[in-house]
Every structure is written in structure tokens, then in C-alpha cells.
């Protein structure tokens, strides 16, 4: 189980880094920045899994310790939106929830991270040819905050070195209204499951 956990953490760290590096400084709507990617174990037979357990703890990736720790910064509203969205989709495709770990076929882990990015450039509106002033420009800076949601489905009994049965990675800008962010979270979680029809096999 330790090997599986370590492999999963490495995969999650890589996914977070890649997704959070995707944004240029162009003007886009918030929903234009949303990315939904899913990965799955092609050797898995998802018809063998129909019962899941999901903690009400949302985790984040700690760079210093290179481990997952509870995310104490996420708002209660966003946390509830994420967990309820996952639960609703799992039940829609035939999974049953349990609170007893020994009864679960899979464990659902949820990781949420955020990063603030700063960029800039130079806007030139006039050129001077007097030495040594070859020209001047207005410095332009921008900042934006991105958030990443990772949903990992893990076979409770797996002991080999695999990152998980299924992983969904969702990324987008956070500087949206509360209602807008909630709507985008729900839409993107739905999308992650819509593009993973194999999860409902045999149910």
C-alpha cells in the first residue's frame, strides 16, 4: 500500500505542476481557462468495483514535505460543492457509498491546491532616439490565481506500484464570483465523469 501511495503522490504532483503552468497572460473568460483531464488504468475492469468510501477531508500537496496534508484553506462552500458533485456523479453511474472501509472496493481521495502567478511585460507607446535613452515603456504586470482539483480513485486492495484506477485533474482560474466558481466546479466535475464512461461498466 505504501508503494501505491507514493506513486499516486508523485503522479499528483506532476499533474498539478503541468496544469498550473498552462496559462498565458491573454485575456480570457474564467470558463475559457478550465481544463479537465482524466487518466485511468487500462488494465482495470471497472465492472468489479461498485462500492466506494470517500473521506470528508480534502487534502492539499505540501511542497516542503512532499506529502498530502489536510487542506484547511478551502472554503466550506467550495468543499461541499466538490464533495457533493463527486458523490452525485458516482451514484449516477451506479456506485454505492459505504462508511465501512472493509466494505469498500475503492477509496476516493480529493486533493485541492492553488497557486498565485505573476507575469509582466513592457508596453511601448513612444520611442526616443536621444542617447542614452533608446526608448521607454510602461511596465505592465498581472497576477492570477489558479486552482486544481484532483480526484483519485484507488483500489483498496492494491499493493503494487500503480498510481490509481482513475484520476481526474481539473484546473482553472479562481478569481471568479462565488456563484460563478461553484457553477464551474459542478460543470467540470460532471465533465470529468462524462468523459470517463468506462467507470459505469457493468453497473
Buried (B, 14 or more C-beta within 10 A) or exposed (E): EEEBBBBBBEBBBEBBEBBBEEBEEEEEEBBEBBBBBBBBBEEBEBEEBBBBBBEEEBBBBEEEEEEBEEBEEBEEEBBEBBBEBBBEBBEEBBBEBBEEEEEBBBBBBBBBBBBEBEEEEEEEEEEEEEEEEEEEEEEEEEEBEBBBBBBBBBBBEBEEEBBBBBBBBBBBBBEBEEEEBBBBBBBBBBBBBEEBEBBBBEE
